[in-house]
Amino acid sequence: MITSGAAAYNPYVEADVMADALVAWGIPADRILRERNALHTDENIAWSLEIRSEEHTSELQSPCNLV
């Protein structure tokens, strides 16, 4: 699973906040990849696709799909 987002409009790195929430919900931390550079949606997609390619992950989903 990839979480994506930098600290764009606040002091919190969005990827870390989302990853921490996922761990709190029971997702193993070692199953979460963090992309901490994206400042907007286009970058979220681009950087996550790059990580997906590098890590050979099989699926890319929005956190909204997990609810």
Summary of the structure (lengths in Angstrom):
residues: 67
radius of gyration: 11.3
end to end distance: 14.3
largest distance: 31.4
contacts: 158
relative contact order: 0.21
helix: 49%
strand: 9%
